[in-house]
Amino acid sequence: MNGQETFVTVQKNHQGDIIGFKTSKGSVLSYRKALMEVENGAITGVHVVTEHDGEQYIRSNPDGDASNNLDQLPTFS
């Protein structure tokens, strides 16, 4: 796995939006820090997309399995 991590749990706000991540090595990352880590190639299984308004979002790599989408991961607080 060449040192790359994966996201294993997510943190959500009261509206259900993902605001943080916990990695397979136990690191807790804010959404902004997670974006940087994904862009730097430190996190596998996800990618960054840029919307028309310029906002960037982290998305799971498509694999046809909805059970491993970021929104389906267990939550932590």
LINQUI-V267890 format. One record per residue. N is the residue number from 1. RES is the residue in one small letter. PHI is phi in whole degrees, -180 to 180 (999 if undefined). NEAR is the number of other C-alpha atoms within 10 Angstrom. D_FIRST is the distance of its C-alpha to the first C-alpha in whole Angstrom. Layout:
BEGIN
n: <N	N>
res: <RES	RES>
phi: <PHI	PHI>
near: <NEAR	NEAR>
d_first: <D_FIRST	D_FIRST>
END
This chain:
BEGIN
n: <1	2	3	4	5	6	7	8	9	10	11	12	13	14	15	16	17	18	19	20	21	22	23	24	25	26	27	28	29	30	31	32	33	34	35	36	37	38	39	40	41	42	43	44	45	46	47	48	49	50	51	52	53	54	55	56	57	58	59	60	61	62	63	64	65	66	67	68	69	70	71	72	73	74	75	76	77>
res: <m	n	g	q	e	t	f	v	t	v	q	k	n	h	q	g	d	i	i	g	f	k	t	s	k	g	s	v	l	s	y	r	k	a	l	m	e	v	e	n	g	a	i	t	g	v	h	v	v	t	e	h	d	g	e	q	y	i	r	s	n	p	d	g	d	a	s	n	n	l	d	q	l	p	t	f	s>
phi: <999	44	84	-73	-107	-127	-85	-114	-144	-128	-112	-121	-84	-65	-93	90	-81	-73	-122	-164	-139	-115	-96	-64	-98	91	-72	-107	-122	-67	-60	-62	-65	-62	-56	-65	-65	-64	-63	-83	82	-82	-118	-106	88	-140	-149	-104	-117	-113	-78	-60	-84	91	-68	-106	-135	-93	-129	-68	-68	-65	-142	79	-115	-68	-69	-108	-67	-55	-67	-94	-68	-59	-105	-133	-127>
near: <5	5	9	15	20	17	24	17	21	24	21	16	10	6	6	9	11	17	14	21	25	20	17	14	12	13	10	17	19	14	17	13	13	23	19	14	16	20	14	9	13	14	20	16	17	19	16	16	13	10	9	7	6	8	8	13	14	18	15	16	15	12	9	8	8	11	9	17	16	20	18	11	15	11	15	12	8>
d_first: <0	4	6	6	8	10	14	15	19	21	25	28	31	34	34	31	29	25	26	23	19	18	14	12	12	16	17	20	20	23	23	24	21	18	20	19	16	15	17	15	12	11	10	9	11	14	17	20	23	26	30	33	34	31	29	26	24	20	20	17	16	19	18	22	21	23	22	18	20	20	23	23	20	22	24	25	28>
END
